[in-house]
Amino acid sequence: MKLYIAAADADGRSHVASTTELEDTRVVHVWDGSLEDIARTVAGMEPGPDVAIEPPAGGARWVYTRFPADADAAAWGYTPMGFHCTRTVDFDFLVSGELDCVLDDETVQLDAGDFIVLRAVNHRWVNRGDGVATMLCLLHQPLAPAA
């Protein structure tokens, strides 16, 4: 299992900031970062077109989503989402299948069991497999830090 953390660089471009191999144990500790720094980044972002999926400030939302293979997309009535950036910290776990997380400067190939943490970065999803890819996501909207 792997954990990828995506962040924005000084120019605001998304990239993989770190990669960690996780032990295959009963309890997997995925995140131990400071949400205060992330909150500063998120608070400065303008609302985007994806605001409907975002939880309220200080809240969280679980999202269970399935991505059909490209060949099956039309039958599912699925139109792949292009690049988007929510003002959230997304803790994404690929339950099954194969999925690419395309960032501005690189692509992360996720396999079942991999995690990726997106810290308010530009990204899109591409199912590179033959079957359905299933992902479980926890979106967290930090409170803006006190001035």
SULHUPE-V667180 format. One record per residue. N is the residue number from 1. D_CENTER is the distance of its C-alpha to the mean C-alpha in Angstrom with 2 decimals. Layout:
BEGIN
n = [N	N]
d_center = [D_CENTER	D_CENTER]
END
This chain:
BEGIN
n = [1	2	3	4	5	6	7	8	9	10	11	12	13	14	15	16	17	18	19	20	21	22	23	24	25	26	27	28	29	30	31	32	33	34	35	36	37	38	39	40	41	42	43	44	45	46	47	48	49	50	51	52	53	54	55	56	57	58	59	60	61	62	63	64	65	66	67	68	69	70	71	72	73	74	75	76	77	78	79	80	81	82	83	84	85	86	87	88	89	90	91	92	93	94	95	96	97	98	99	100	101	102	103	104	105	106	107	108	109	110	111	112	113	114	115	116	117	118	119	120	121	122	123	124	125	126	127	128	129	130	131	132	133	134	135	136	137	138	139	140	141	142	143	144	145	146	147]
d_center = [16.14	13.93	11.41	9.68	8.96	8.18	10.49	12.90	16.44	19.69	19.67	16.27	14.89	11.47	12.01	11.53	13.40	14.09	14.21	15.91	17.70	17.65	20.94	21.45	22.80	23.01	20.87	17.76	17.00	13.36	13.35	16.49	15.62	17.25	15.61	18.62	17.65	14.16	16.09	18.38	15.79	14.25	17.86	18.97	16.66	18.33	17.21	15.63	16.18	13.08	14.66	15.67	12.40	12.26	14.30	17.40	17.80	17.88	16.42	13.63	12.72	12.02	10.78	12.21	11.86	13.84	13.84	17.49	18.88	19.94	23.54	22.92	20.77	23.93	25.33	22.27	22.53	19.01	18.32	15.25	13.18	13.62	11.84	10.49	9.39	9.21	11.14	9.05	7.58	4.63	6.01	5.12	8.59	10.18	13.49	15.44	15.85	14.48	11.46	10.80	7.79	10.17	10.19	13.42	15.31	14.11	12.51	11.00	12.70	11.26	14.07	14.61	14.26	11.60	8.77	6.01	5.51	4.32	7.71	8.49	8.31	9.41	7.70	8.78	8.97	12.40	14.16	16.54	18.47	21.47	20.29	17.65	14.19	13.09	9.79	9.82	7.25	8.73	8.25	10.83	12.97	15.21	18.83	20.18	22.31	26.03	27.97]
END
